[in-house]
Amino acid sequence: MKKELQQSLDVIKKMELEEQKRLKEIREEKERKEKEVAEKQRLEKEKKQREEKEKLEKEKAEKDKLEKERIEKEKQEHQLKLKQEAPKISIQNSSITPKHATPIKGEGEQSDKIVSKQAWEEASTYLEIVNKIKTELKPKMLQNVEVSNELMKCKMKINRTVGQLTRSQSQLIRLAKSLNEIFNGAKEKSLEFHQVVMYLAAKKIIKQAETEVSVKNDTAYPLAILCVHLGTKHPEFWHVLLGRFMKKCIFIIPCYLVKPKAESLQVYQERLGFKKNETEIQYGERMCGIVALYAAVVQTDAIPNSYGIQHGWSWMARILNMKPRKLTPLLILTFLEIAGNKLLQQYGEQGKKLVHLIIEKSIPMMPASSVASTTKLKLFLEDTVFKQGTIPAHPSRVLLNE
């Protein structure tokens, strides 16, 4: 009896074990199938995502291609238009003022000027804008303590941002974005606040040209791209920037001041923009720093530029149609070193004719006091255009991909 009971228990236990095994196998099979379904769904999802990504990339590539073709077409049409509209250059072999640059009577401290009428009218617009900001808008805002503090914060950010600029492409993009945010924030406050902030930025940029570009002119290129970026995002910035250009360097107009016989050298130099105790050499270097930045701006084509090389051509046409002064050859040399490659690339045979005019007409008219810089200009043109057929692009024109 006892033996039979044990056998019955063993049978029951065996059945339980078999049932557990069966249930385990069912569970494992279910889990396996669930995993297979999940894996299949995952693979299908990844495939769908991959196909979607490839589709988007293909669409983007096609869109970029079409956009690139459109930009290239517009660029070619623009270049053709510039060539057709290029100002004619006519050098006058005469001791009197060339016909395109006539004396203009100024007011107050600004006495007689040698400048073309059109150039002075354009410059007056820009100079009036910066003068209004400096004498009216800025003082008005400084009277409000809260607004004054906000302006000071913006000024510090601007100075710090511009001061960090290098040839690094990634850094330039970051700094340009930072300045754009400052400008946008200023615009949200008020139009007047925005104008003063743009003025502070332009002031810092020109200061950078006076101090850094004047020492190492290849630093003009990243600074110029920054200017063009801000001018593209905020078109009104061009008026303020050009106003600061022309206020700090009359040769950007271009314009020469006439020294009356009764006027002292000190007063005349003050009107020219000499700093206290500044020598002629130091003044010339500082002016060339500003001209170098201006040249870098007009030749910039790495990004869309509404103030392009056509303005550089106009500047060259105007300065060559004026009787040269002591600083003239250095100004022309500086401009050509920075923007000469783009100028010749854009205007082709017309550009080469311009170089021949400089060699054959302008250089013989240069004053004896500028013999050193005149020789440099002549050698530069002989070593580039006459020997190489062009002015090579400055190695620093391209930003570093870092």
NUNU-166487 format. One record per residue (C-alpha): residue number from 1; residue in three letters; x, y, z. Coordinates in steps of 0.02 Angstrom, whole numbers, plus 50000, padded with zeros to 5 digits. Last residue first. Example, Ala and Ser with C-alpha at 12.3 -4.5 7.8 and 13.67 -1.06 7.14 Angstrom:
<rs>
- 2  ser  50684  49947  50357
- 1  ala  50615  49775  50390
</rs>
This chain:
<rs>
- 402  glu  51938  53762  48092
- 401  asn  51930  53786  47904
- 400  leu  52046  53937  47897
- 399  leu  51973  54083  47802
- 398  val  52023  54122  47623
- 397  arg  52087  54299  47588
- 396  ser  52242  54264  47693
- 395  pro  52341  54203  47543
- 394  his  52306  54368  47451
- 393  ala  52240  54328  47277
- 392  pro  52372  54356  47144
- 391  ile  52368  54521  47049
- 390  thr  52358  54475  46865
- 389  gly  52460  54440  46708
- 388  gln  52603  54366  46806
- 387  lys  52746  54479  46751
- 386  phe  52655  54639  46705
- 385  val  52510  54619  46827
- 384  thr  52609  54558  46977
- 383  asp  52793  54607  46985
- 382  glu  52768  54765  46880
- 381  leu  52616  54818  46981
- 380  phe  52706  54795  47147
- 379  leu  52864  54879  47082
- 378  lys  52765  55034  47031
- 377  leu  52672  55043  47197
- 376  lys  52833  55023  47297
- 375  thr  52917  55158  47192
- 374  thr  52772  55276  47226
- 373  ser  52784  55237  47412
- 372  ala  52968  55291  47415
- 371  val  52948  55440  47297
- 370  ser  52804  55517  47394
- 369  ser  52883  55688  47426
- 368  ala  52918  55704  47239
- 367  pro  52732  55718  47206
- 366  met  52647  55583  47099
- 365  met  52605  55641  46922
- 364  pro  52724  55518  46838
- 363  ile  52637  55379  46938
- 362  ser  52462  55428  46880
- 361  lys  52485  55428  46690
- 360  glu  52587  55281  46626
- 359  ile  52590  55163  46775
- 358  ile  52418  55204  46845
- 357  leu  52343  55210  46671
- 356  his  52421  55040  46632
- 355  val  52340  54970  46789
- 354  leu  52171  55040  46736
- 353  lys  52191  54961  46565
- 352  lys  52218  54795  46654
- 351  gly  52054  54819  46748
- 350  gln  51962  54860  46588
- 349  glu  52033  54701  46513
- 348  gly  51959  54595  46653
- 347  tyr  51835  54693  46759
- 346  gln  51786  54564  46889
- 345  gln  51947  54463  46898
- 344  leu  52050  54623  46890
- 343  leu  51955  54699  47038
- 342  lys  51949  54534  47133
- 341  asn  52139  54516  47125
- 340  gly  52167  54700  47164
- 339  ala  52062  54698  47323
- 338  ile  52190  54683  47463
- 337  glu  52356  54727  47382
- 336  leu  52264  54843  47262
- 335  phe  52189  54948  47403
- 334  thr  52353  54962  47496
- 333  leu  52446  55013  47339
- 332  ile  52315  55145  47297
- 331  leu  52323  55220  47472
- 330  leu  52513  55216  47473
- 329  pro  52520  55301  47303
- 328  thr  52398  55438  47362
- 327  leu  52482  55487  47527
- 326  lys  52587  55629  47455
- 325  arg  52445  55696  47350
- 324  pro  52387  55647  47176
- 323  lys  52280  55762  47068
- 322  met  52110  55680  47065
- 321  asn  52040  55570  46926
- 320  leu  52136  55420  46992
- 319  ile  52048  55439  47160
- 318  arg  51877  55438  47078
- 317  ala  51905  55289  46965
- 316  met  51981  55189  47107
- 315  trp  51834  55226  47222
- 314  ser  51709  55184  47083
- 313  trp  51798  55018  47052
- 312  gly  51793  54978  47237
- 311  his  51608  55019  47239
- 310  gln  51581  54897  47097
- 309  ile  51677  54770  47203
- 308  gly  51531  54739  47320
- 307  tyr  51417  54830  47441
- 306  ser  51267  54712  47426
- 305  asn  51374  54563  47474
- 304  pro  51310  54384  47476
- 303  ile  51442  54275  47564
- 302  ala  51618  54223  47511
- 301  asp  51613  54371  47392
- 300  thr  51711  54503  47489
- 299  gln  51803  54622  47372
- 298  val  51709  54778  47433
- 297  val  51740  54737  47617
- 296  ala  51925  54695  47598
- 295  ala  51954  54861  47510
- 294  tyr  51866  54955  47651
- 293  leu  51971  54859  47778
- 292  ala  52131  54903  47686
- 291  val  52076  55085  47672
- 290  ile  52055  55090  47862
- 289  gly  52227  55016  47891
- 288  cys  52297  55133  47759
- 287  met  52234  55283  47858
- 286  arg  52322  55217  48014
- 285  glu  52484  55189  47921
- 284  gly  52477  55364  47847
- 283  tyr  52445  55442  48017
- 282  gln  52591  55348  48094
- 281  ile  52705  55405  47952
- 280  glu  52645  55585  47964
- 279  thr  52680  55585  48151
- 278  glu  52545  55582  48285
- 277  asn  52572  55699  48433
- 276  lys  52382  55717  48454
- 275  lys  52287  55619  48324
- 274  phe  52281  55677  48143
- 273  gly  52106  55683  48069
- 272  leu  52137  55788  47914
- 271  arg  52053  55937  47999
- 270  glu  52173  55918  48145
- 269  gln  52317  55912  48022
- 268  tyr  52263  56079  47948
- 267  val  52249  56156  48121
- 266  gln  52424  56098  48166
- 265  leu  52498  56153  47999
- 264  ser  52434  56329  48028
- 263  glu  52306  56405  47910
- 262  ala  52347  56571  47826
- 261  lys  52402  56489  47664
- 260  pro  52241  56388  47653
- 259  lys  52266  56200  47659
- 258  val  52152  56110  47536
- 257  leu  52076  55948  47598
- 256  tyr  52077  55792  47490
- 255  cys  51926  55679  47466
- 254  pro  51891  55499  47421
- 253  ile  51760  55465  47501
- 252  ile  51873  55331  47580
- 251  phe  52013  55461  47582
- 250  ile  51917  55558  47714
- 249  cys  51968  55426  47843
- 248  lys  51888  55430  48016
- 247  lys  51726  55514  47960
- 246  met  51722  55419  47796
- 245  phe  51733  55246  47873
- 244  arg  51617  55296  48015
- 243  gly  51484  55352  47890
- 242  leu  51513  55195  47789
- 241  leu  51477  55091  47945
- 240  val  51320  55190  47989
- 239  his  51247  55182  47815
- 238  trp  51294  54998  47795
- 237  phe  51209  54956  47960
- 236  glu  51041  55003  47882
- 235  pro  51048  54839  47785
- 234  his  51039  54735  47947
- 233  lys  51062  54550  47909
- 232  thr  51162  54583  47750
- 231  gly  51258  54729  47825
- 230  leu  51299  54623  47979
- 229  his  51367  54483  47869
- 228  val  51461  54608  47760
- 227  cys  51545  54684  47914
- 226  leu  51593  54512  47982
- 225  ile  51664  54466  47811
- 224  ala  51768  54627  47818
- 223  leu  51838  54584  47990
- 222  pro  51887  54412  47925
- 221  tyr  51979  54494  47778
- 220  ala  52058  54646  47863
- 219  thr  52176  54538  47967
- 218  asp  52279  54526  47807
- 217  asn  52331  54708  47835
- 216  lys  52446  54674  47982
- 215  val  52496  54835  48072
- 214  ser  52361  54949  48000
- 213  val  52238  54803  48014
- 212  glu  52267  54797  48202
- 211  thr  52254  54975  48270
- 210  glu  52161  55081  48142
- 209  ala  52061  54935  48071
- 208  gln  52008  54881  48245
- 207  lys  51953  55060  48280
- 206  ile  51848  55051  48122
- 205  ile  51763  54894  48190
- 204  lys  51739  54970  48363
- 203  lys  51654  55125  48292
- 202  ala  51545  55022  48178
- 201  ala  51487  54918  48327
- 200  leu  51451  55073  48433
- 199  tyr  51355  55151  48289
- 198  met  51253  54992  48265
- 197  val  51210  55001  48451
- 196  val  51160  55184  48431
- 195  gln  51047  55144  48284
- 194  his  50964  54998  48375
- 193  phe  50929  55108  48527
- 192  glu  50848  55235  48411
- 191  leu  50739  55103  48329
- 190  ser  50681  55040  48497
- 189  lys  50700  54896  48621
- 188  glu  50669  54755  48497
- 187  lys  50800  54829  48381
- 186  ala  50931  54817  48518
- 185  gly  50896  54631  48543
- 184  asn  50912  54604  48356
- 183  phe  51079  54696  48352
- 182  ile  51147  54596  48500
- 181  glu  51087  54434  48419
- 180  asn  51174  54482  48257
- 179  leu  51333  54516  48355
- 178  ser  51329  54341  48430
- 177  lys  51291  54259  48262
- 176  ala  51439  54350  48185
- 175  leu  51548  54289  48329
- 174  arg  51497  54108  48304
- 173  ile  51518  54114  48115
- 172  leu  51688  54197  48134
- 171  gln  51740  54064  48259
- 170  ser  51694  53924  48140
- 169  gln  51787  54007  47996
- 168  ser  51947  54037  48096
- 167  arg  52038  54188  48025
- 166  thr  52028  54276  48194
- 165  leu  51900  54385  48286
- 164  gln  51905  54390  48476
- 163  gly  51915  54581  48485
- 162  val  51754  54598  48385
- 161  thr  51661  54497  48517
- 160  arg  51737  54584  48669
- 159  asn  51705  54757  48597
- 158  ile  51526  54712  48551
- 157  lys  51489  54634  48720
- 156  met  51561  54785  48811
- 155  lys  51462  54906  48703
- 154  cys  51301  54809  48730
- 153  lys  51326  54815  48918
- 152  met  51363  55002  48910
- 151  leu  51206  55030  48807
- 150  glu  51102  54938  48936
- 149  asn  51178  55044  49075
- 148  ser  51138  55204  48980
- 147  val  50959  55144  48953
- 146  glu  50937  55121  49141
- 145  val  51023  55285  49185
- 144  asn  50924  55388  49058
- 143  gln  51029  55540  49008
- 142  leu  51142  55425  48907
- 141  met  50998  55398  48787
- 140  lys  50988  55581  48736
- 139  pro  51177  55594  48719
- 138  lys  51174  55444  48598
- 137  leu  51030  55505  48491
- 136  glu  51082  55686  48464
- 135  thr  51268  55720  48438
- 134  lys  51335  55547  48397
- 133  ile  51181  55475  48311
- 132  lys  51154  55635  48212
- 131  asn  51338  55641  48161
- 130  val  51331  55459  48107
- 129  ile  51182  55492  47993
- 128  glu  51248  55659  47927
- 127  leu  51412  55576  47878
- 126  tyr  51321  55442  47778
- 125  thr  51217  55566  47678
- 124  ser  51365  55685  47657
- 123  ala  51470  55544  47584
- 122  glu  51350  55516  47440
- 121  glu  51342  55702  47400
- 120  trp  51531  55715  47415
- 119  ala  51560  55571  47294
- 118  gln  51437  55644  47168
- 117  lys  51520  55815  47173
- 116  ser  51694  55745  47150
- 115  val  51816  55793  47287
- 114  ile  51949  55924  47322
- 113  lys  51892  56011  47480
- 112  asp  51891  56192  47535
- 111  ser  51851  56230  47718
- 110  gln  51781  56107  47844
- 109  glu  51804  56208  48004
- 108  gly  51641  56301  47977
- 107  glu  51561  56260  47811
- 106  gly  51628  56182  47653
- 105  lys  51668  56253  47482
- 104  ile  51690  56117  47354
- 103  pro  51839  56111  47238
- 102  thr  51811  56001  47085
- 101  ala  51865  55822  47056
- 100  his  51804  55753  46889
- 99  lys  51887  55894  46788
- 98  pro  52061  55858  46854
- 97  thr  52131  55995  46971
- 96  ile  52263  56098  46885
- 95  ser  52439  56036  46849
- 94  ser  52376  55941  46699
- 93  asn  52394  55770  46622
- 92  gln  52211  55722  46651
- 91  ile  52175  55541  46691
- 90  ser  52010  55477  46623
- 89  ile  51930  55326  46705
- 88  lys  51759  55270  46643
- 87  pro  51639  55208  46775
- 86  ala  51593  55023  46756
- 85  glu  51411  55003  46703
- 84  gln  51438  54870  46569
- 83  lys  51566  54778  46674
- 82  leu  51451  54788  46825
- 81  lys  51305  54720  46724
- 80  leu  51409  54573  46664
- 79  gln  51462  54538  46843
- 78  his  51281  54546  46901
- 77  glu  51225  54427  46764
- 76  gln  51365  54308  46811
- 75  lys  51321  54320  46996
- 74  glu  51136  54296  46960
- 73  lys  51177  54138  46862
- 72  glu  51293  54077  46999
- 71  ile  51160  54111  47129
- 70  arg  51029  54016  47028
- 69  glu  51147  53870  46995
- 68  lys  51189  53861  47180
- 67  glu  51004  53867  47225
- 66  leu  50967  53728  47100
- 65  lys  51108  53622  47169
- 64  asp  51058  53658  47348
- 63  lys  50879  53605  47308
- 62  glu  50940  53446  47225
- 61  ala  51055  53408  47371
- 60  lys  50913  53446  47493
- 59  glu  50794  53332  47398
- 58  lys  50924  53194  47395
- 57  glu  50961  53219  47579
- 56  leu  50776  53215  47618
- 55  lys  50752  53054  47518
- 54  glu  50905  52975  47597
- 53  lys  50838  53020  47769
- 52  glu  50667  52949  47727
- 51  glu  50746  52789  47660
- 50  arg  50851  52774  47816
- 49  gln  50701  52808  47928
- 48  lys  50599  52676  47834
- 47  lys  50742  52552  47845
- 46  glu  50763  52589  48029
- 45  lys  50577  52564  48057
- 44  glu  50577  52403  47958
- 43  leu  50726  52340  48055
- 42  arg  50643  52385  48220
- 41  gln  50479  52304  48168
- 40  lys  50569  52144  48118
- 39  glu  50665  52146  48282
- 38  ala  50503  52169  48379
- 37  val  50417  52030  48283
- 36  glu  50565  51914  48308
- 35  lys  50574  51960  48492
- 34  glu  50388  51925  48512
- 33  lys  50411  51758  48424
- 32  arg  50553  51711  48539
- 31  glu  50454  51767  48692
- 30  lys  50307  51659  48639
- 29  glu  50420  51511  48606
- 28  glu  50501  51535  48776
- 27  arg  50331  51541  48860
- 26  ile  50270  51386  48770
- 25  glu  50431  51294  48812
- 24  lys  50413  51345  48993
- 23  leu  50232  51288  48996
- 22  arg  50284  51119  48927
- 21  lys  50425  51101  49052
- 20  gln  50309  51147  49195
- 19  glu  50183  51020  49132
- 18  glu  50319  50887  49119
- 17  leu  50374  50926  49295
- 16  glu  50195  50916  49359
- 15  met  50168  50750  49270
- 14  lys  50326  50681  49347
- 13  lys  50269  50738  49517
- 12  ile  50100  50653  49493
- 11  val  50183  50492  49436
- 10  asp  50303  50496  49584
- 9  leu  50158  50525  49703
- 8  ser  50064  50375  49630
- 7  gln  50220  50268  49647
- 6  gln  50238  50320  49827
- 5  leu  50058  50274  49862
- 4  glu  50082  50103  49781
- 3  lys  50233  50071  49891
- 2  lys  50138  50116  50048
- 1  met  50000  50000  50000
</rs>
